Amino acid sequence: MQMNIDDIKISDQFLDSHPSQEKMERFEKYWLRTNHQDKPIILDKNGYLVDGYIRYLIMKRNGAKTIRTVYKGQPGALIKGVHINYDGIGTKEYIWRVPRVKGWRKFINNLQIGDAVLCVTKKGVKPVKVTEIQTENIIDGREYSKVLINKKIEIKTK
């Protein structure tokens, strides 16, 4: 999510720190060459920066007005889907979160509506047909306890 750089809160812990000159130069070189933020700044639920302080400093120093942010614990994506049962496809839609773990972005980029995936459910790991994929404007996905765990399986139903 894009956020006004001036709205990010910085704790005294960061304000009192002295980042290494090498790290500052490395990121500034990248920023000046690409004008691109390579990773989002991580904030806590109260809007305080918890990771990405050097990126924040360099972008602010170079006049960036907005900055890409995510909240700590925020999932990489949410998917909606319906259960695939031995006798067909269910009608009630549920939501699963895709945690930010290694490879999650590649997984989401290859995921399409209609794919069958394996998800953790109340009854164990079960197949689900994807009906919607949400990757933007996820305010707080921690409320979704169900987790998508695998992609593209072949299910035969009656």
Backbone torsions as a table, in degrees:
resi	resn	phi	psi	omega
1	MET	NA	139.5	177.8
2	GLN	-82.8	140.7	-178.0
3	MET	-139.6	145.7	175.2
4	ASN	-61.9	128.4	-175.5
5	ILE	-61.3	-30.7	-179.5
6	ASP	-74.9	-12.8	179.6
7	ASP	-87.3	-8.5	-179.6
8	ILE	-77.3	130.5	-179.9
9	LYS	-91.6	137.3	-179.6
10	ILE	-116.8	125.0	-179.6
11	SER	-74.0	160.4	177.1
12	ASP	-58.9	-32.6	179.4
13	GLN	-56.9	-44.9	178.2
14	PHE	-74.3	-41.9	-178.8
15	LEU	-60.1	-32.0	-179.4
16	ASP	-86.4	-6.8	-177.5
17	SER	-83.7	162.2	179.5
18	HIS	-129.1	91.4	-179.5
19	PRO	-59.1	149.6	-179.0
20	SER	-65.8	143.9	180.0
21	GLN	-61.6	-36.8	-179.4
22	GLU	-60.6	-46.8	179.3
23	LYS	-64.8	-41.5	179.7
24	MET	-61.3	-46.0	-178.9
25	GLU	-65.6	-41.4	-178.6
26	ARG	-61.7	-47.3	-178.9
27	PHE	-70.8	-37.2	-179.6
28	GLU	-64.9	-39.2	177.1
29	LYS	-59.5	-45.5	179.2
30	TYR	-62.1	-45.9	-178.2
31	TRP	-62.5	-45.4	-178.3
32	LEU	-67.8	-33.8	179.4
33	ARG	-73.6	-39.9	-172.0
34	THR	-110.1	-22.4	-172.7
35	ASN	53.5	38.0	-175.6
36	HIS	-133.1	136.1	176.1
37	GLN	-87.6	116.3	-174.1
38	ASP	-75.6	-28.2	179.7
39	LYS	-140.0	151.2	177.1
40	PRO	-74.0	156.6	173.1
41	ILE	-81.4	136.4	-178.6
42	ILE	-99.6	129.4	-179.6
43	LEU	-116.5	154.6	171.3
44	ASP	-84.6	179.3	-175.3
45	LYS	-64.3	-17.1	179.3
46	ASN	-96.7	4.3	177.4
47	GLY	88.1	10.5	177.3
48	TYR	-86.6	137.5	177.9
49	LEU	-65.3	131.6	176.3
50	VAL	-118.8	-17.9	177.6
51	ASP	-156.5	140.6	178.8
52	GLY	103.3	25.4	-176.0
53	TYR	-61.4	-40.6	-179.5
54	ILE	-65.0	-43.7	176.4
55	ARG	-57.8	-45.2	178.6
56	TYR	-57.7	-48.7	-178.7
57	LEU	-60.6	-45.7	-177.4
58	ILE	-67.5	-43.2	-179.3
59	MET	-65.5	-40.3	178.9
60	LYS	-65.1	-44.6	-179.8
61	ARG	-62.4	-30.3	-177.8
62	ASN	-97.9	14.7	169.9
63	GLY	86.2	13.3	177.4
64	ALA	-64.3	135.5	179.7
65	LYS	-93.4	-34.5	178.8
66	THR	-125.1	161.1	-176.1
67	ILE	-144.6	143.2	179.6
68	ARG	-80.2	129.2	-176.7
69	THR	-131.8	158.4	167.7
70	VAL	-138.5	156.9	176.7
71	TYR	-92.3	141.6	179.7
72	LYS	-56.1	131.3	-179.6
73	GLY	85.7	-4.6	-179.3
74	GLN	-70.4	134.5	179.4
75	PRO	-70.4	160.8	176.5
76	GLY	-71.3	-29.9	-179.4
77	ALA	-162.9	164.9	170.2
78	LEU	-121.6	141.0	172.5
79	ILE	-122.6	147.1	170.7
80	LYS	-105.9	147.0	179.6
81	GLY	-163.6	169.5	178.0
82	VAL	-120.6	146.7	-179.6
83	HIS	-66.9	143.2	173.3
84	ILE	-105.0	116.9	-178.2
85	ASN	-107.3	168.3	179.4
86	TYR	-62.3	-23.3	-178.6
87	ASP	-105.8	15.9	177.4
88	GLY	135.5	-163.5	-177.5
89	ILE	-107.0	133.8	179.9
90	GLY	-68.5	172.8	-179.0
91	THR	-112.7	-21.0	-179.0
92	LYS	-81.4	128.9	-178.8
93	GLU	-90.2	137.5	177.8
94	TYR	-122.4	166.4	179.6
95	ILE	-119.0	135.5	174.8
96	TRP	-123.5	149.4	176.7
97	ARG	-101.3	148.2	175.0
98	VAL	-107.2	107.4	-177.0
99	PRO	-66.7	154.0	177.7
100	ARG	-81.0	84.5	176.4
101	VAL	-120.6	171.0	-178.5
102	LYS	-53.2	128.2	176.7
103	GLY	87.2	0.4	-175.5
104	TRP	-63.3	-37.7	-176.7
105	ARG	-67.3	-42.5	178.0
106	LYS	-62.6	-40.8	178.2
107	PHE	-58.0	-50.6	-177.9
108	ILE	-65.5	-39.5	-179.8
109	ASN	-63.9	-26.8	179.3
110	ASN	-93.5	-8.0	-177.7
111	LEU	-82.4	137.9	179.6
112	GLN	-130.8	154.6	174.5
113	ILE	-61.0	134.6	-177.6
114	GLY	100.5	-16.8	177.7
115	ASP	-65.2	148.7	172.1
116	ALA	-97.2	131.5	-179.6
117	VAL	-132.5	162.0	174.9
118	LEU	-96.9	133.1	-178.5
119	CYS	-133.8	153.4	174.0
120	VAL	-78.3	126.7	179.1
121	THR	-128.0	178.9	176.9
122	LYS	-62.3	-25.2	-177.5
123	LYS	-103.9	20.7	-180.0
124	GLY	101.3	-162.2	-179.6
125	VAL	-81.3	122.4	-174.8
126	LYS	-136.0	155.0	177.0
127	PRO	-75.2	144.1	-178.7
128	VAL	-138.1	140.4	174.7
129	LYS	-94.3	124.8	-177.9
130	VAL	-72.8	128.6	177.9
131	THR	-113.5	-19.2	178.8
132	GLU	-159.1	146.4	178.2
133	ILE	-127.5	123.8	-179.9
134	GLN	-117.5	119.0	179.6
135	THR	-118.1	-9.5	-178.5
136	GLU	-116.5	155.8	173.7
137	ASN	55.4	41.8	174.5
138	ILE	-89.5	105.0	-175.4
139	ILE	-71.5	-55.2	179.7
140	ASP	-152.3	100.1	-177.3
141	GLY	-87.3	1.9	-177.3
142	ARG	-65.8	-19.6	-179.0
143	GLU	-70.6	-16.4	-180.0
144	TYR	-92.6	108.9	-175.0
145	SER	-85.7	-20.4	-179.7
146	LYS	-74.1	140.6	-174.5
147	VAL	-126.1	132.6	173.2
148	LEU	-77.2	133.1	-173.5
149	ILE	-121.4	-16.9	-177.9
150	ASN	-155.7	159.1	-174.2
151	LYS	-116.4	152.3	169.6
152	LYS	45.1	92.7	174.1
153	ILE	-120.8	158.0	178.4
154	GLU	-102.5	123.7	-179.0
155	ILE	-122.0	131.5	174.7
156	LYS	-104.6	126.1	177.0
157	THR	-121.6	164.0	179.4
158	LYS	-65.5	NA	NA
